[in-house]
Amino acid sequence: MGKDMKLVFPHKEHKDFELIGDKFTIGKSDDADIQIDAIGMSDVHATLTQDGQDFSLIIENPAAMASVNGRLVKGEKEVREGDLMIIAQVHCKIVGETKVQADDNRTRIRMALPKYVLRGVSGVYFGKTFPLRGKTSLGRHSDNDIFVNVDGISRKHAVISVVADGLEIEDLGSSNGTYVNGEKISTESIDIGDEVKLDNIRFLIQSPGMPDKTPKQKGNSTQKTEVSTPVLQPQSGSTGSGLKWVVSILVLTGAAVAGAWYMGYLDKFL
């Protein structure tokens, strides 16, 4: 089973970054997928690519300094889990999902489960689950709580808030819109079972551990299904066809006999 990979910063000067997608630009520009404002960092300093569990660090600008395990990167360098990358002066590593530690019989504090979760049902986010607590921002910028690194998603796309009577979603002026159960919204109340769509990336609102449910449809979406009854057309049976042939033969035979009598061919028989 594959791991959920993250880019982490050992010195904790930046937030961990979940690597969902196949290409991530790193730099201080607002257009960079992973924005890092640090000394010596270019607007777009490096690109990190992912192919399954394989990663590569790409440096296109010869003046941009980066290293992997102390070796200077010129062009492209393979990066494995746990390798130390220094980009400009920022230390970072790619790590997999934290493994469950063996039970040492110590008392642990159980973290309360969230009341709501957001589960991806399309694209690279299919099957991914994100807890919804307080306010949760979604967008293509790495500062968002849920980083959606997909073309068509705005950098600050939407925010989901836990309110007294459930959840509320607000579109943050995104270019391609936010939809709830197929309807474009600006602000909308949402609940368990609703479908949230950012551009063409779809999520479901669920509670932890609940089985999959078909998204609810708001508005008058009930349609009657009419079952048409086939109308049987009368068809000529074999008996009717045979009778028509018999009648035709009799008529023709009668006409022939009448003609022969009229011409005198039957006088010798009379």
URMO-V587925 format. One line per field, one symbol per residue. ss: DSSP state (A for helix, B for strand, O for the rest). phi: phi as a letter, one per 40 degrees, with the letter a starting at -180 (. if undefined). psi: psi as a letter, one per 30 degrees, with the letter a starting at -180 (. if undefined). A space follows every 10 residues. Layout:
ss->???
phi->???
psi->???
//
This chain:
ss->OOOOOBBBOO OOOOOOBBOO OOBBBBBOOO OOOBBOOOOO OOOOOBBBBB BOOBBBBBBO OOOOOBBBOO BBOOBBBBBO OOOBBBBOOB BBBBBOOOOO OOOOOOOOOO OOOOOBBBBB OOAAAOOOBB BBOOBBBBBO OOOOOBBOOO OOOOOOOBBB BBBOOBBBBB BOOOOOOBBB OOBBBOBBBB OOOOBBBBOO BBBBBBOOOO OOOOOOOOOO OOOOOOOOOO OOOOOOOAAA AAAAAAAAAA AAAAAAAAAA AAAOOOAAAO
phi->.cbccbcbbd cgcbcdbccb hbabcbiccc cccbcbcacg ccdbcabbbb bgbbbbbbbc cdcccaabfg bccbgbacbb dgccbbbfbb caacbcdccc cccbgccbcc cccccbbbbc bagccdgcbb cbbgbbcbic cccccbcbcb dgcccbcabb bcbdbibbbb cbgccbgbbb fgbcbbaacb adhcbbbbfb cbbbcbbdgc ccbcdcbcgc bcbcbcbccc ccccbccccc cccccccccc cccccccccc cccgcbcccc
psi->klljkljlje fgflkkjkij afkkkkaflf fkejkjjlkf klejelkklk jcgklkkkjf jffkklljhf kkkjckkkkl kfkjkjjcgk kllklakklk lkkgglklkk kkklfklkkk glafgkfkkk kjkbkjkkaf kfflejjjik kfklejelkk kjlegblkkk khhleglkkj hfkklekkkl lkflkkkjcg kklkkllkfk lkkkklklai gkkkjkjkkk kkkkkkleee eeeeeeeeee eeeeeeeeee eefgfgeff.
//
